[in-house]
Amino acid sequence: MKIGIDAMGGDFAPLECIKGAIRTSSELGKEIRLFLFGDEPILRELILQEGGSPDSFTIVHTPEVIGMAESPTRALTQKPNSSIAVGFNYLKEGKIDAFASAGNTGAMLVGAMYSVKTIEGVIRPAISTLLPHSDERLGFLLDVGANADCKPEMLLQFGIMGALYARYLYKVEDPKVALLSIGEEAGKGNLLVQAAYPLFQECDKINFIGNVEGRDIFGDTADVIVTDGFTGNIVLKFGESIYDMIKKQGIRDAYWDRFNYENYGGSAILGANAPVVVAHGISNATAFHNMILLTKEMIESRIVEIFKAAFINHHAE
């Protein structure tokens, strides 16, 4: 198994990335081979500094870095030797099985769409994130930022991918899928939600339970909550702000501790033709470690092949 890592992406890269990579490599050994994309002399020095062996990794020298604030499309075009651009080229050519980064999320999304492309039948990929439920389970919210504006058909596809992701990666049996709205009734919501509702009702690929409201997001009403990327990103950042506020006040609580991004490592870009994972820009070594583990689980679950089969059948219908 070959996993590509953007070693230069993130506020605390490459040091924290190297720490996480060394930990993962030592735990999994020959089970995986990590390809580190970045400035080779710097990466080698850091690996030695942290007590690792450069020979344990495949280091791909990339002299350019795409900054967090750069325009994704322009940066990928103007920086073909960046860690993200070269990483996606390796993924496209089959030299690695998956690619992950804590760098520019927009560049990761654009890179996925224009290198490995989206799965046939998928209109647009979506980013999924985990939601800690009050009953100790995990829920899923998508899209959380890939698509600020959506069509009703896109929301339905997000629901199908979210349900498959929950089932095959997290073993949620017959996941309950819901639309995020301002009321539980079928007629509630904006024009997008109102138009999507009957599509969800008619789809036999998901266990659609109707609309849920904002107060249900962290409850156990639904396993998969679907919304557009604009709304989803606001919900995601709101949850993060609550966790940060509680942490600053020194409050320790088992439930709120589950909001710590470090524990999950990253979010999957669902709908790409290969496993692609994006992580928080402020990822530390633990977050990088868990990002790599999530990427490994996506490869092992064959989730991309599962999506392909689902959308071939869905398109045929």
Secondary structure as GFF3:
##gff-version 3
##sequence-region A 1 317
A	DSSP	beta_strand	2	6	.	.	.	ID=ss1
A	DSSP	alpha_helix	15	28	.	.	.	ID=ss2
A	DSSP	three_ten_helix	29	31	.	.	.	ID=ss3
A	DSSP	beta_strand	33	38	.	.	.	ID=ss4
A	DSSP	alpha_helix	40	49	.	.	.	ID=ss5
A	DSSP	three_ten_helix	54	56	.	.	.	ID=ss6
A	DSSP	beta_strand	58	61	.	.	.	ID=ss7
A	DSSP	alpha_helix	72	78	.	.	.	ID=ss8
A	DSSP	alpha_helix	83	92	.	.	.	ID=ss9
A	DSSP	beta_strand	98	101	.	.	.	ID=ss10
A	DSSP	alpha_helix	105	111	.	.	.	ID=ss11
A	DSSP	pi_helix	112	116	.	.	.	ID=ss12
A	DSSP	beta_strand	126	132	.	.	.	ID=ss13
A	DSSP	beta_strand	138	142	.	.	.	ID=ss14
A	DSSP	alpha_helix	152	170	.	.	.	ID=ss15
A	DSSP	beta_strand	176	180	.	.	.	ID=ss16
A	DSSP	alpha_helix	191	202	.	.	.	ID=ss17
A	DSSP	beta_strand	207	212	.	.	.	ID=ss18
A	DSSP	three_ten_helix	214	216	.	.	.	ID=ss19
A	DSSP	beta_strand	224	226	.	.	.	ID=ss20
A	DSSP	alpha_helix	229	248	.	.	.	ID=ss21
A	DSSP	alpha_helix	254	257	.	.	.	ID=ss22
A	DSSP	three_ten_helix	261	263	.	.	.	ID=ss23
A	DSSP	beta_strand	267	270	.	.	.	ID=ss24
A	DSSP	beta_strand	276	278	.	.	.	ID=ss25
A	DSSP	alpha_helix	285	301	.	.	.	ID=ss26
A	DSSP	alpha_helix	303	316	.	.	.	ID=ss27
###
